[in-house]
Amino acid sequence: PLGVIIIGTVFPIYESIRAVCTPGGEDDKSWLMYWVAFGCVEFPTAFMDDLAEDHQNVYAGWYSFEFFFFLWLLLPWTDGACIMYDFIGKPLFAPLIKPLAKKCDSFMAGLVSAVMSASHLWFLWGIFLFFPPTWKRFLTVAVGVVYPMMASLV
């Protein structure tokens, strides 16, 4: 299992960070394809780790397969991650993800806008607490009456 962790996770994390730090975008794309392929394999086969721990004959075979599979995914001359992405990830998951991504984008934009508005209002409320009563009255009238009247004239 240590070899699987090093080959499947530790080395790709290091290479992904290194790829992000380089100016070109091609290595970023290849490591992103690796992580998509890794997720497509690791998530559905997570139960195999529990099965392998209970049955010794499955243990050796499963971790050997997993080690060589992740090695095949990340080696540049086998280009396994690109093959997995082109033949499994793209045709199966892209049609499911695209509509969900559109919904999430609009939701996230609304959420960010709401959080920013709330933080601005909280900040102004905090400042407003320290004003003397005459300033509070003046600001309440200015914001509640004068500003809407001036905005409607423009």
C-alpha positions as CSV (number, residue, x, y, z in Angstrom):
1,P,0.0,0.0,0.0
2,L,2.9,2.4,0.6
3,G,4.0,2.1,-3.0
4,V,0.4,2.8,-4.2
5,I,0.2,5.9,-2.0
6,I,3.6,7.2,-3.3
7,I,2.9,6.4,-7.0
8,G,-0.8,7.2,-7.0
9,T,-0.9,10.3,-4.7
10,V,2.3,11.8,-3.4
11,F,4.3,11.9,-6.7
12,P,1.3,13.3,-8.7
13,I,0.7,16.0,-6.0
14,Y,4.3,17.1,-6.3
15,E,4.2,17.0,-10.1
16,S,0.9,18.9,-10.2
17,I,2.2,21.6,-8.0
18,R,5.3,21.9,-10.1
19,A,3.2,22.0,-13.3
20,V,1.1,24.8,-11.9
21,C,4.3,26.8,-11.2
22,T,5.5,26.6,-14.8
23,P,4.3,29.1,-17.4
24,G,3.0,26.6,-20.0
25,G,-0.5,25.2,-19.8
26,E,0.1,21.8,-21.4
27,D,1.5,20.1,-18.3
28,D,-1.4,21.5,-16.2
29,K,-3.8,19.9,-18.6
30,S,-2.1,16.5,-18.5
31,W,-2.1,16.5,-14.7
32,L,-5.7,17.6,-14.5
33,M,-6.5,14.6,-16.8
34,Y,-4.5,12.4,-14.4
35,W,-6.6,13.6,-11.4
36,V,-9.9,13.1,-13.4
37,A,-8.8,9.5,-14.3
38,F,-7.6,8.9,-10.7
39,G,-11.0,10.0,-9.4
40,C,-12.9,7.8,-11.9
41,V,-10.9,4.8,-10.7
42,E,-10.4,5.5,-7.0
43,F,-13.9,6.4,-6.1
44,P,-15.7,3.3,-7.5
45,T,-13.0,0.9,-6.2
46,A,-12.7,2.3,-2.7
47,F,-14.5,-0.8,-1.3
48,M,-11.6,-3.0,-2.7
49,D,-9.3,-1.7,0.1
50,D,-11.6,-3.1,2.7
51,L,-12.0,-6.4,0.8
52,A,-8.2,-6.7,0.4
53,E,-7.6,-6.3,4.1
54,D,-10.0,-9.1,4.9
55,H,-8.8,-11.6,2.2
56,Q,-5.1,-12.1,1.9
57,N,-5.2,-13.6,-1.6
58,V,-7.0,-10.4,-2.8
59,Y,-4.5,-8.2,-1.0
60,A,-1.5,-9.0,-3.1
61,G,-3.3,-9.0,-6.4
62,W,-5.3,-5.8,-5.8
63,Y,-2.4,-3.6,-4.6
64,S,-0.2,-4.9,-7.4
65,F,-2.9,-4.1,-10.0
66,E,-3.4,-0.6,-8.4
67,F,0.3,0.1,-8.3
68,F,0.8,-0.7,-12.0
69,F,-2.4,1.0,-13.0
70,F,-1.5,4.3,-11.4
71,L,2.0,3.9,-12.9
72,W,0.4,3.5,-16.3
73,L,-1.7,6.5,-15.7
74,L,1.1,8.9,-14.9
75,L,4.0,7.8,-17.1
76,P,4.3,10.2,-20.1
77,W,5.1,7.5,-22.7
78,T,2.0,5.4,-21.9
79,D,-0.3,8.5,-21.6
80,G,-2.8,6.5,-19.6
81,A,-4.5,9.4,-18.0
82,C,-5.2,11.0,-21.5
83,I,-6.5,7.7,-22.8
84,M,-8.8,7.2,-19.7
85,Y,-10.0,10.8,-20.0
86,D,-10.7,10.5,-23.8
87,F,-12.5,7.1,-23.7
88,I,-14.1,7.1,-20.2
89,G,-14.2,10.5,-18.5
90,K,-15.1,12.7,-21.4
91,P,-17.9,10.6,-23.0
92,L,-19.5,9.4,-19.7
93,F,-19.1,12.3,-17.3
94,A,-18.9,15.5,-19.5
95,P,-22.6,15.3,-20.5
96,L,-23.5,15.0,-16.8
97,I,-21.2,17.7,-15.5
98,K,-21.9,20.5,-18.1
99,P,-25.5,21.3,-17.0
100,L,-24.5,20.9,-13.3
101,A,-21.5,23.3,-13.8
102,K,-23.8,26.0,-15.3
103,K,-26.1,25.8,-12.3
104,C,-23.2,25.8,-9.9
105,D,-21.6,28.9,-11.6
106,S,-24.8,31.0,-11.2
107,F,-25.3,29.7,-7.7
108,M,-21.7,30.5,-6.7
109,A,-21.9,34.0,-8.2
110,G,-25.1,34.7,-6.2
111,L,-23.5,33.3,-3.1
112,V,-20.4,35.4,-3.4
113,S,-22.5,38.5,-4.1
114,A,-24.6,37.8,-1.0
115,V,-21.6,37.2,1.2
116,M,-19.9,40.4,0.0
117,S,-23.1,42.4,0.6
118,A,-23.5,41.0,4.0
119,S,-19.9,41.7,5.0
120,H,-20.2,45.3,3.7
121,L,-23.4,45.8,5.7
122,W,-21.9,44.2,8.8
123,F,-18.9,46.5,8.5
124,L,-21.1,49.6,8.1
125,W,-23.3,48.5,11.0
126,G,-20.2,48.2,13.2
127,I,-19.0,51.7,12.3
128,F,-22.6,53.0,12.7
129,L,-22.7,51.8,16.3
130,F,-19.9,54.2,17.3
131,F,-21.5,57.3,15.8
132,P,-23.0,59.9,18.1
133,P,-26.9,60.0,18.1
134,T,-27.1,63.1,16.0
135,W,-25.0,61.6,13.2
136,K,-27.1,58.4,13.4
137,R,-30.2,60.5,12.9
138,F,-28.7,62.4,10.0
139,L,-27.4,59.3,8.3
140,T,-30.8,57.5,8.7
141,V,-32.6,60.4,7.1
142,A,-30.0,60.8,4.3
143,V,-30.0,57.1,3.4
144,G,-33.7,56.5,3.9
145,V,-35.2,59.6,2.3
146,V,-32.7,61.8,0.4
147,Y,-30.8,59.0,-1.4
148,P,-33.9,57.3,-2.9
149,M,-35.4,60.7,-3.9
150,M,-32.1,61.7,-5.6
151,A,-31.8,58.3,-7.3
152,S,-35.3,58.6,-8.7
153,L,-34.5,62.0,-10.2
154,V,-31.5,60.8,-12.1
